[in-house]
Amino acid sequence: MESRHLRYALALAEHQHFGRAAAALGIAQPPLSQQIAALERELGARLFDRTARGVFPTAAGEAFLARARRALAEMSAAVSDAGRAARGETGRLRLGFIGSALLELLPSVLGGFVRDRPEVRLGLQEMSTRRSTAALLAGELDIAIGRGAPRGAGAEELVSVTVGRDHLVAVVGAAHPFAGQRGVSVEQLRGQHLIIAPADEEPVVAAWLTTLLGEGSEAPARAGGFTEARDVHTIIGLASCGVGVGLGPACLRVAARPDTRVCEVSPRVELPELVMSFRAQDRSPVLAAFLDTTRERCPGVSERLERSLGARR
């Protein structure tokens, strides 16, 4: 029995006439009659009564036709589901990201992806660069977005591409002496209690801050000490409480509170790049679809991504 036999039987039940059913199917009447007869022999039951008034399903035929309709519907759905999965329209995507990625990058990229592929199941986790890299290498994530390219054992198995650049700003509470200034110098920052990302979670950022604020210092701020905060929202919140001077990317302006002020750091200091990474051997259609959306939404990413992928071919 083949799917065409099901279609033939359903067409005959609909038109109640071999000639009309054959015409609807685009075949000659004799082959249709022969195929229905062969189907009945295979099943060992008469599916249709041939009468002068027309051809009508028997009780066995009605039972067969009910299943045939469902079978053909399932076959059609299987073809459709396979195509949608191959195009990355269904499936699962697990994404780990640092908090600052939510300020500019992800509202555009992830927002567009969700609108275009609403049936993809998303697993979203805010996490540090170090944790997301480890989870990516362990197969627990499909994409990681963090500051700086992944480092350490296994990083060579990843494709990493820059998806954003930003520069350093300082955020302070409204009562802080810096609040009335448009900018602060690096020298001024060295004497302040700073609110920064944890060194063990953001090693690239920590190393960069140590270089910026003074090599050989036990803490990024020699005189004032520091407080660790895991995301930009906590940095802003602690700054508003008067704990110290928060350091973060300029994009944190979109999340700044009314009781805080954001100051440019002089001279302008470029932060480690925002980097998106994924496993080089991952052939998931959903991942490919997310990369396509990133290409569309982030200028320059397409060329950088092609260079990164091309280097591995």
C-alpha positions in Angstrom: 0.0 0.0 0.0 1.3 3.4 -0.9 0.1 7.0 -0.3 -1.4 7.2 -3.8 -3.8 4.3 -2.9 -5.1 6.5 0.0 -5.5 9.5 -2.3 -7.3 7.3 -4.9 -9.8 6.0 -2.3 -10.5 9.4 -0.9 -11.0 10.9 -4.4 -13.4 8.1 -5.2 -15.4 8.6 -2.0 -15.6 12.3 -2.7 -16.8 12.1 -6.3 -18.7 8.8 -6.0 -17.9 8.0 -9.6 -14.8 6.4 -11.2 -14.7 8.7 -14.2 -15.0 11.9 -12.2 -12.5 10.7 -9.6 -10.0 9.7 -12.3 -10.4 13.1 -13.9 -9.8 14.9 -10.6 -6.7 12.8 -10.0 -5.4 13.4 -13.5 -5.3 9.7 -14.5 -7.3 7.4 -16.7 -10.3 5.6 -15.4 -9.1 2.0 -15.9 -5.9 2.4 -13.8 -8.0 3.9 -11.0 -10.4 0.9 -11.1 -7.5 -1.5 -11.1 -5.8 0.2 -8.2 -8.9 0.3 -6.1 -9.6 -3.4 -6.8 -6.0 -4.3 -5.9 -6.3 -2.3 -2.6 -9.5 -4.2 -1.7 -7.7 -7.5 -2.4 -4.8 -6.5 -0.2 -7.1 -5.5 2.6 -9.4 -8.5 2.2 -12.5 -6.3 2.3 -14.7 -4.5 -0.2 -14.3 -0.7 0.3 -16.9 0.5 -2.2 -20.3 -0.6 -3.4 -20.6 -0.1 -7.1 -24.2 0.8 -7.9 -26.1 2.3 -10.8 -26.5 5.5 -8.8 -22.7 5.8 -8.1 -19.9 4.4 -6.0 -20.3 4.5 -2.2 -18.1 3.5 0.7 -19.0 0.3 2.6 -18.7 0.2 6.4 -15.1 -1.1 5.9 -14.5 1.7 3.5 -15.7 4.3 5.9 -13.4 3.0 8.6 -10.5 2.9 6.1 -11.2 6.4 4.8 -11.2 7.9 8.3 -7.7 6.6 8.9 -6.6 7.4 5.4 -7.4 11.1 5.9 -5.4 11.2 9.1 -2.5 9.3 7.5 -2.3 11.7 4.6 -2.6 14.7 7.0 0.2 13.3 9.1 2.4 12.7 6.0 1.8 16.3 4.9 2.6 17.6 8.4 5.8 15.5 8.5 6.9 17.1 5.2 6.1 20.6 6.5 7.7 20.0 9.8 10.9 18.7 8.2 11.1 21.7 5.9 10.5 24.2 8.8 13.2 22.5 10.9 15.6 22.5 8.0 15.0 26.3 7.7 15.6 26.9 11.4 11.9 27.8 12.0 11.5 25.2 14.8 13.9 23.6 17.3 15.8 25.0 20.3 18.4 27.8 20.8 20.3 28.2 24.0 21.9 31.6 24.5 24.2 32.8 27.3 25.0 36.5 27.4 26.4 39.2 29.7 23.9 41.8 31.0 25.2 44.7 28.9 24.3 42.8 25.7 20.7 43.4 26.6 21.1 47.2 26.4 21.8 47.5 22.6 22.6 44.2 20.8 20.0 41.8 21.9 16.9 44.0 21.6 17.6 44.2 17.9 19.0 40.8 17.1 17.0 38.6 19.5 13.9 40.7 19.0 14.0 40.2 15.2 14.7 36.5 15.6 11.7 36.0 17.9 9.4 37.8 15.5 10.6 35.8 12.5 10.7 32.4 14.2 8.2 32.4 17.1 8.1 28.6 17.3 11.8 28.2 18.2 12.2 27.4 21.9 14.6 29.8 23.5 16.8 29.0 26.5 18.2 32.4 27.7 20.6 32.8 30.5 22.5 35.9 31.7 25.9 34.8 32.8 29.5 36.0 32.9 31.9 35.6 29.9 33.8 32.9 31.6 30.8 30.9 32.6 29.2 31.2 29.1 32.4 30.1 27.4 32.6 27.0 29.7 28.9 26.2 29.0 29.4 26.6 25.3 32.4 24.2 25.2 30.4 21.7 27.4 27.5 21.7 24.9 25.2 23.4 27.3 24.8 26.5 25.2 24.6 27.1 21.4 25.8 30.7 21.5 27.7 32.8 24.0 28.0 36.6 24.0 30.6 38.2 26.3 33.4 40.7 26.5 36.6 39.7 24.6 37.3 36.6 22.7 37.1 33.3 24.7 40.4 32.2 26.1 41.8 29.0 27.6 41.6 25.3 26.8 39.1 24.5 24.0 38.8 28.1 22.8 40.2 27.0 19.4 37.1 24.9 18.9 35.0 28.1 18.8 34.2 30.6 16.1 34.2 34.1 17.6 33.1 37.3 15.9 32.9 40.9 17.1 29.3 42.1 17.3 29.7 45.3 19.2 32.2 47.9 20.4 31.9 50.5 23.1 33.9 52.8 25.3 34.3 53.3 29.0 32.1 55.6 31.1 31.8 56.2 34.8 28.4 56.3 36.6 28.0 58.1 40.0 25.2 59.0 42.3 23.6 62.5 42.1 25.4 63.5 45.3 28.9 62.4 44.2 31.5 65.2 43.5 31.8 63.9 39.9 28.0 64.3 39.3 28.4 67.9 38.1 31.2 67.0 35.6 30.8 66.0 32.0 33.9 63.9 32.2 36.5 62.4 34.6 40.1 61.6 33.9 41.8 58.2 34.4 43.9 59.8 37.1 40.8 60.9 39.0 39.5 57.3 38.9 42.6 55.9 40.5 41.7 57.5 43.8 38.1 56.4 43.8 36.3 53.4 45.2 35.3 51.6 42.0 32.4 49.3 41.2 33.6 46.8 38.6 32.9 43.4 37.1 34.4 40.4 39.1 37.9 39.5 38.0 37.1 35.7 38.1 34.1 36.1 35.9 35.3 38.7 33.4 39.0 38.1 33.2 39.5 40.1 30.0 37.8 43.1 31.5 39.7 42.8 34.8 43.1 42.5 33.0 42.2 45.5 30.9 41.2 47.6 34.0 44.4 46.7 35.8 46.4 47.9 32.8 44.4 51.1 32.6 44.5 52.0 36.2 48.0 50.9 37.1 50.1 47.9 36.5 51.1 46.0 39.6 48.3 47.3 41.8 46.7 44.8 44.1 43.3 46.3 43.2 42.2 48.3 40.2 41.9 51.4 42.4 45.1 51.8 44.4 43.7 54.2 47.0 39.9 53.7 47.0 39.5 49.9 46.7 36.7 48.3 44.8 33.4 46.5 44.9 32.5 43.7 42.5 29.1 43.8 40.6 28.1 41.1 38.2 26.0 43.2 35.7 25.5 46.8 34.6 22.2 47.2 36.5 23.9 46.3 39.8 26.8 48.7 39.0 24.2 51.5 38.4 22.3 50.6 41.5 25.3 50.6 43.8 26.5 53.9 42.3 23.1 55.5 43.0 23.5 54.4 46.6 26.8 56.3 46.9 29.0 53.2 47.2 31.5 54.5 44.7 32.1 55.1 41.0 30.8 52.5 38.6 32.7 51.6 35.5 31.0 50.2 32.5 30.2 50.5 28.8 28.7 53.7 27.4 25.5 51.7 26.4 24.6 51.7 30.1 23.2 55.2 29.6 19.9 53.6 28.4 19.6 51.9 31.8 20.8 54.8 34.0 18.5 55.9 36.8 17.3 59.5 37.5 19.4 59.6 40.6 22.7 58.8 38.8 24.9 60.7 36.4 27.1 59.3 33.6 30.5 60.8 32.9 32.8 60.3 29.9 36.3 59.0 30.8 39.1 61.1 29.4 41.0 60.3 27.3 38.4 58.0 25.6 39.1 54.4 26.4 37.8 51.6 24.2 36.5 48.6 26.0 37.1 44.9 25.0 34.9 44.1 22.1 31.5 42.4 22.6 32.0 39.0 21.0 29.6 36.3 19.9 30.9 32.7 19.9 29.6 29.3 18.8 31.1 25.8 18.3 32.7 25.5 14.9 31.2 22.1 14.3 27.7 23.1 15.1 25.5 22.5 12.0 22.1 23.4 13.7 19.7 25.1 11.3 18.4 27.2 14.2 22.0 28.4 14.9 22.4 29.2 11.2 19.1 31.2 11.3 20.3 33.2 14.3 23.5 34.0 12.6 21.6 35.2 9.5 19.5 37.5 11.8 22.7 38.8 13.3 24.2 39.5 9.9 21.1 41.5 9.0 20.9 43.5 12.2 24.6 44.2 13.0 26.6 46.2 10.4 29.9 44.6 9.5 29.2 41.2 11.1 28.6 39.4 7.9 32.1 40.1 6.6 33.7 39.3 9.9 31.8 36.1 10.2 32.7 35.0 6.7 36.4 35.7 7.4 36.2 33.7 10.6 34.4 30.7 8.9 36.7 30.9 5.9 39.8 30.6 8.0 38.6 27.2 9.2 37.8 25.8 5.7 
